Amino acid sequence: MNQRLIADIGRSQRLRIVNRLKRTQGLSVGELSQLLDLSYMGVKQHCVDLEERGYLNTFRRPKLAKQLGRPELVYRLTQKAHELFPAASNETTLEVLRSADSLYGPSASEKLLYHVFQRKAEHYKSKIKGDTLAERAKWFTRLRDSEGYMAELETGEDGLRIVEHHSSVAGLLNAYPALLNRLEQDLFCRVLGTPVKREQTNISGLYSCVFFLGGA
């Protein structure tokens, strides 16, 4: 096997590891090996390499009450890993919004973003199908996932929820957190025709946002 092919396989396996970790709060080498059907030592080497590059860090996950042994070493993504995933907003977008505020007043960026999200909502509504909330949520989740939000539809004790493990507008979220929280929540309400509650968490480099459908 030539060196270029070996390198390509390595990149492919590292990408699978990063994508799997992106959808979790962290996994051990053993868990990654089992989920990805890769060798333990191969996964370990890739994780060590990614950690040295700054894309992963580790923490000790406590054992459950009935389990014996030391806390387990778990790998998770760092903030740097965000650059490995697609982004719709960048520094140029933020500069345009800042310039709008400078030229037309402090509410100009808010008005622009509100208009953008209104148009996005109408676009989504034209694409989704279904008479029930569950059907519409299924279609909407697929659309968001195809746009890089790594979206999953779940059913919990509190009803339906859409979980997103990545935000392609992270730059906007960091610059306008309260505004983007409201705009994304309103967008989901408009598209799905139901009250929605948005909850975002950021742990290490792990972004997660849960949209509770029905406002649960």
N, C-alpha and C positions, 0 to 999 in steps of 0.2 A: 504494500500500500504506500503510495507516494506521500511526501510530507504535506503537500497542498490539500490532498483529500483528508488526511488526518486532521489538519487544521480546520477544514470545513465541518467535519463531523464534530469536532470539539466546540466550534461556535454554535452549531445546531443544538447540541446537548445543553450548553450553557443557557441558550435562549429558552429552551424548555424549562430549565430549572427556574430561571428568573420569572417566566410567565406563570408557573405554578405558585411560586412564592408570592407573587403579586396578588393572588386571590385568597391569601391566608394571612394569619397573624404570625406566621413562622412555622417551619417544619424541621424535623431532625433529618440527618442524612439517611437513616433507615426508612423514614416515611417517604422521603423524596425518591429513594431507590425503588420502593415498592410501587408508588403511584406512577412513576415514569418508566418502569420496567428497565432500569439501568443497573449496572453493577454498583455495589456499595462503594468500592474504592474509586470507581470512576466519578461518582457523584461527589465523594469527599474531595477529590482533587480539584474538580470544577468549583466547588464551594470555597475552597482555600484560595484558589486563583481569583475568584470574584471578590472575596474579602480583601485580598491584597490590593486589588484595583479600587477598593472603596465602595463597591456596590452592595456588599453584604456586611452585616455585623452579627454578633452572636449574643445570646443570653441563656441563662439557665432556667428551664421550665420546671417548676416544682412537680414532683410526682403526685398522683391522686392519693387520697387518704389511705386506701387499701394497698397501694403499691409500695414496694420496698426499693431501696437503692438511692443513689445520689440523684439530684436534679439533672434532667437531660439537657444536653447542649442542643440548641435550636438556632437555625439560621433564619434571618429575616432581611428584607431590603432596607437600604439606607435612602436618605433623601437624594443622594447622587443618582440612584437608579432611575429616578423620574426621567432623566434625559434619554433613556433607552426606549421610551414609549412615545407614541405620536402626540403632538400638541397643536391645537388650533390657534392658540394665542401665544404671542411672543413679545419681545421688547418693543418691536415696531408698533404692534397693536396698542400697547400701553402708552407709547409716546404720542400716538395719534389722539388717544383719549385725554392725555394731559394737555396737549396743545389745544384741544377743543375747549377744555375748561379755561385755559389761559385766554383764548380769543373770545369766547362767547359766554363766560360765566361758570361758576362752580357746579352748576347742575347740568351742563352740556353733556358730559360723559354719561351721566345717569340716563338722560333722555335718549342718547344714542344706543346705549345697551338695552334699554327698555324696548326700543323699536326693533333691534336685532332679535331679541328673544320673542317678541310678538310674531315676527316673521318665521322664526324657527318653529313656534308652536303651530302656526297654520300649515307649515310644510309637513310636520309630523302628523297632524290631523288628516291631511290628504292621503297619507300613506297607510295608516293603521286601519284594521278591519275588526269587526266583531260587535255584537249587540250587548254582551256582558262585559263587566269590568275585567274579569279574568282573561277574556279573549283579547280585549284591547291592550291590557297590560303585557300579554305575551308578545303581541306584535311590536309594541313600543320597546320592550326589552331587546328584541332582535335588532331594531333600528339603532338603538343606543350602543349596543354591543358592536355593530358593524362600523360605528363611528369611532371606536377605540375606547369607549368608556368601561369595557370589561364588565358588562351588566349581566346580572343573573336575577331571575324571578324566583322568589321563595314564598312558601306558605308557612307561617308560624302561628303560635297561639293567638297572636294579635291580628291575624288575617294576612292579606297579601302585602308583600313588600318587594321593592326592586333595590338590589344592592349593587353599587358601582364601586369597583376596585381601582379605578383610574379616572382622572379628570383631564380631558384634553384642553380645558381652559384653566389650568392650575394657576397660570400667571395672573389671570383676572381674579381668581378666588383669593390669591394672596394680596392683591392690590385693593380689591373692593369686597372684602369678606361678607359684610352685612348685606350689601346690595345684591351680590351674586347668590347668596343664600335665599333671599326673597325672590329673585328672578327665576331661579331654577325651581323653587317650590311652586311658584305661580305657573310656570311652564307645564309642569307635571299636572297641575290641577286643570288647566285649560285642555290639555291633550286627552286626559283620561276621564274628565267630567266628574271628578270626585275630590273631596278635600284630601290634601296630602300634607304630611309632616316630614320635614327633612332633618336628618341628624348626621353630622359629619364628625369623623374622628381622624386624627393623625398621630400615629405612634411610630417613632423612628422615621423610616421612609415610607411607612405604610399608610396610604390614603384609603379611606373607606367612607362611603356615603350611603345611608339607608333612607329610602323614600317609603314611608308607611302609607299605604293607600287606604283611603277612608279616614285619614287623620288619626289613626289609632295611636 
